[in-house]
Amino acid sequence: MQDKIKENKDIDIVVVEPSACPTLTGGGFRYDFGDSPIISQLYADGLMRAVAYHQTEIFDAAVTFARSEGIVPAPESAHAIKCAIDTALECKKALIPKSF
């Protein structure tokens, strides 16, 4: 975040949350006892973006990760893994010519 703010670097910072109880992607900006207030402020200031995933999507990503890496992730980590998988697939789609 420091590089993004002080050096104006183009860095995509993503906050991932469950769609069942979204605090950033759903609702208005207000103090949230469950999250750090600084995260809410950075999101409100547009310095990071937020995505929400359904619980089954998170579980599927965790299973994929466990099968490929041999490590069972914690539920909180599985949210980030789902986002990383989706981001990688988007990048792959953008890089592969349409003729393939």
C-alpha positions as CSV (number, residue, x, y, z in Angstrom):
1,M,0.0,0.0,0.0
2,Q,2.9,2.3,0.7
3,D,4.2,1.9,-2.8
4,K,0.8,2.6,-4.2
5,I,0.3,5.8,-2.2
6,K,3.8,7.3,-2.0
7,E,5.2,6.2,-5.3
8,N,2.0,6.1,-7.3
9,K,2.6,2.5,-8.4
10,D,-0.2,0.7,-10.2
11,I,-0.8,-2.1,-7.8
12,D,-4.1,-4.0,-7.6
13,I,-4.9,-4.7,-3.9
14,V,-8.0,-6.9,-3.5
15,V,-9.9,-7.6,-0.3
16,V,-11.9,-10.8,-0.4
17,E,-15.0,-11.5,1.7
18,P,-17.8,-14.0,1.9
19,S,-21.0,-13.0,0.0
20,A,-23.1,-14.3,2.9
21,C,-21.9,-11.5,5.2
22,P,-20.3,-8.8,3.0
23,T,-19.0,-5.7,4.9
24,L,-17.4,-3.9,2.0
25,T,-19.2,-5.1,-1.2
26,G,-22.6,-4.8,0.4
27,G,-23.9,-1.9,2.5
28,G,-22.8,1.6,3.2
29,F,-19.5,2.9,4.6
30,R,-19.5,2.8,8.4
31,Y,-17.5,1.5,11.3
32,D,-17.4,-2.3,11.4
33,F,-16.3,-4.0,14.6
34,G,-15.5,-7.2,12.6
35,D,-13.0,-5.6,10.3
36,S,-10.2,-3.1,10.9
37,P,-11.5,0.5,10.3
38,I,-8.4,1.2,8.2
39,I,-9.5,-1.5,5.6
40,S,-12.9,0.2,5.3
41,Q,-11.3,3.6,4.9
42,L,-8.8,2.4,2.2
43,Y,-11.7,0.8,0.3
44,A,-13.8,3.9,0.6
45,D,-10.8,5.9,-0.7
46,G,-10.5,3.7,-3.7
47,L,-7.1,2.4,-2.9
48,M,-8.2,-1.2,-2.9
49,R,-11.1,-3.1,-4.4
50,A,-13.3,-5.8,-2.8
51,V,-14.8,-9.0,-4.2
52,A,-17.2,-11.4,-2.5
53,Y,-17.6,-15.1,-3.2
54,H,-20.2,-17.6,-2.3
55,Q,-19.3,-20.3,0.3
56,T,-19.4,-23.1,-2.3
57,E,-17.0,-21.3,-4.6
58,I,-14.6,-20.9,-1.7
59,F,-14.9,-24.6,-0.8
60,D,-14.2,-25.6,-4.4
61,A,-11.1,-23.4,-4.6
62,A,-9.9,-24.9,-1.3
63,V,-10.3,-28.4,-2.6
64,T,-8.5,-27.6,-5.9
65,F,-5.7,-26.1,-3.9
66,A,-5.5,-29.1,-1.5
67,R,-5.4,-31.5,-4.4
68,S,-2.7,-29.6,-6.3
69,E,-0.5,-28.4,-3.5
70,G,-1.1,-31.1,-0.8
71,I,-2.0,-28.4,1.8
72,V,-5.5,-28.0,3.3
73,P,-6.0,-24.2,3.6
74,A,-7.9,-22.5,6.4
75,P,-11.3,-21.0,5.4
76,E,-9.9,-17.4,5.5
77,S,-7.0,-18.4,3.2
78,A,-9.4,-20.2,0.8
79,H,-11.1,-16.8,0.1
80,A,-7.7,-15.4,-1.1
81,I,-7.1,-18.7,-3.1
82,K,-10.4,-18.3,-4.9
83,C,-9.5,-14.8,-5.9
84,A,-6.0,-15.8,-7.0
85,I,-7.4,-18.6,-9.1
86,D,-9.9,-16.3,-10.8
87,T,-7.3,-13.6,-11.4
88,A,-4.9,-16.1,-12.9
89,L,-7.7,-17.4,-15.2
90,E,-8.5,-13.8,-16.3
91,C,-4.9,-13.2,-17.1
92,K,-4.6,-16.4,-19.0
93,K,-7.7,-15.5,-21.0
94,A,-6.2,-12.1,-21.8
95,L,-2.8,-13.5,-23.0
96,I,-4.0,-16.4,-25.1
97,P,-4.8,-15.4,-28.7
98,K,-8.3,-16.1,-29.8
99,S,-7.1,-18.4,-32.6
100,F,-6.3,-21.1,-30.1
